[in-house]
Amino acid sequence: MNRPLAHLRLISDPRDADALIGLRRSLRVSKVAEVLDMDEAQVRKLVHAGELEGHRAGKRGIRVYEDSVDEYRRRQHLGPTQAKATPQPKRRQGPSAASLEALASLRDMGVFD
């Protein structure tokens, strides 16, 4: 018995099917904006800047690849803590020797008690 579909792999997660046949799942801009908790215009700017990868859907529509959104979220989670450390508040130092000497001379002159 010849089994024509014997070469196909069984997959447990439907997302694996897209990767298996070379397709990338994409989302609407409104859904990406909801997931990233930002405005749709901001999502479009991220696509235009290359931060998110997407494709055109029709004349004006944009769809964003789901794996691109996941990668962006990963970068945003790791990026700020590595790239920019929180500045430590400056510690206030005590008066320098020169300022103590100046204060002493002003006291000697009677400028203040």
C-alpha positions as CSV (number, residue, x, y, z in Angstrom):
1,M,0.0,0.0,0.0
2,N,1.4,3.3,-1.1
3,R,1.1,6.1,1.6
4,P,1.4,9.5,-0.2
5,L,1.2,11.5,3.0
6,A,3.7,9.4,5.0
7,H,6.3,12.1,4.7
8,L,4.3,14.7,6.7
9,R,5.1,15.3,10.3
10,L,2.5,15.4,13.0
11,I,2.5,18.6,15.0
12,S,0.9,19.4,18.3
13,D,0.8,23.2,18.2
14,P,-0.9,24.9,15.2
15,R,1.7,27.6,15.2
16,D,4.3,25.0,14.3
17,A,2.4,24.3,11.1
18,D,3.1,27.8,9.8
19,A,6.8,27.4,10.4
20,L,6.8,24.0,8.9
21,I,5.4,25.1,5.6
22,G,7.3,28.5,5.6
23,L,4.4,30.8,6.4
24,R,4.6,33.5,9.1
25,R,1.5,34.3,11.1
26,S,0.6,38.0,11.0
27,L,-1.7,40.2,13.1
28,R,-3.7,43.4,12.5
29,V,-2.3,46.7,13.7
30,S,-5.2,47.1,16.1
31,K,-4.4,43.7,17.7
32,V,-0.7,44.5,18.0
33,A,-1.6,47.9,19.5
34,E,-3.7,46.1,22.1
35,V,-1.0,43.5,22.9
36,L,1.7,46.2,23.2
37,D,-0.6,48.6,25.0
38,M,0.0,51.5,22.6
39,D,-1.7,53.5,19.9
40,E,-2.2,52.1,16.4
41,A,-0.2,55.1,15.0
42,Q,2.7,54.2,17.2
43,V,2.6,50.6,15.9
44,R,2.7,51.9,12.3
45,K,5.7,54.1,13.2
46,L,7.5,51.1,14.7
47,V,6.8,49.2,11.4
48,H,8.1,52.1,9.4
49,A,11.2,52.4,11.6
50,G,12.0,48.7,11.2
51,E,11.4,47.9,14.9
52,L,8.5,45.6,13.9
53,E,8.4,43.6,10.7
54,G,5.2,43.5,8.7
55,H,3.7,43.4,5.2
56,R,1.1,45.2,3.2
57,A,-2.4,43.8,3.1
58,G,-4.3,45.4,0.2
59,K,-3.6,49.1,-0.7
60,R,-3.3,50.6,2.7
61,G,-3.5,47.9,5.3
62,I,-0.5,46.7,7.3
63,R,-0.2,43.4,9.0
64,V,2.6,42.7,11.6
65,Y,4.3,39.4,11.9
66,E,3.6,37.7,15.2
67,D,7.1,36.6,15.8
68,S,8.3,40.1,15.2
69,V,6.0,41.3,18.0
70,D,7.4,38.6,20.3
71,E,10.9,39.7,19.5
72,Y,10.1,43.4,20.0
73,R,8.6,42.6,23.5
74,R,11.7,40.6,24.3
75,R,14.0,43.5,23.3
76,Q,12.0,46.0,25.2
77,H,12.1,43.9,28.3
78,L,15.8,43.4,28.2
79,G,16.9,46.6,26.5
80,P,16.4,49.4,29.0
81,T,17.9,47.5,31.9
82,Q,21.1,46.7,30.0
83,A,21.5,49.8,27.9
84,K,20.5,52.4,30.5
85,A,21.2,51.9,34.2
86,T,19.2,54.0,36.6
87,P,21.3,56.9,37.8
88,Q,22.2,56.9,41.4
89,P,21.4,60.0,43.4
90,K,24.5,62.2,44.0
91,R,25.6,61.9,47.6
92,R,26.1,65.2,49.3
93,Q,29.7,65.6,50.4
94,G,30.7,67.5,53.4
95,P,32.4,70.9,53.2
96,S,35.9,71.0,51.7
97,A,39.0,72.1,53.5
98,A,39.1,75.3,51.5
99,S,35.4,76.2,52.4
100,L,36.0,75.5,56.1
101,E,39.0,77.8,56.0
102,A,37.0,80.5,54.3
103,L,34.2,80.2,56.9
104,A,36.8,80.4,59.7
105,S,38.3,83.6,58.3
106,L,34.8,85.2,57.9
107,R,34.1,84.4,61.6
108,D,37.4,86.0,62.6
109,M,36.4,89.1,60.7
110,G,33.0,89.2,62.5
111,V,30.9,88.7,59.4
112,F,28.8,86.1,61.2
113,D,28.8,84.3,64.5
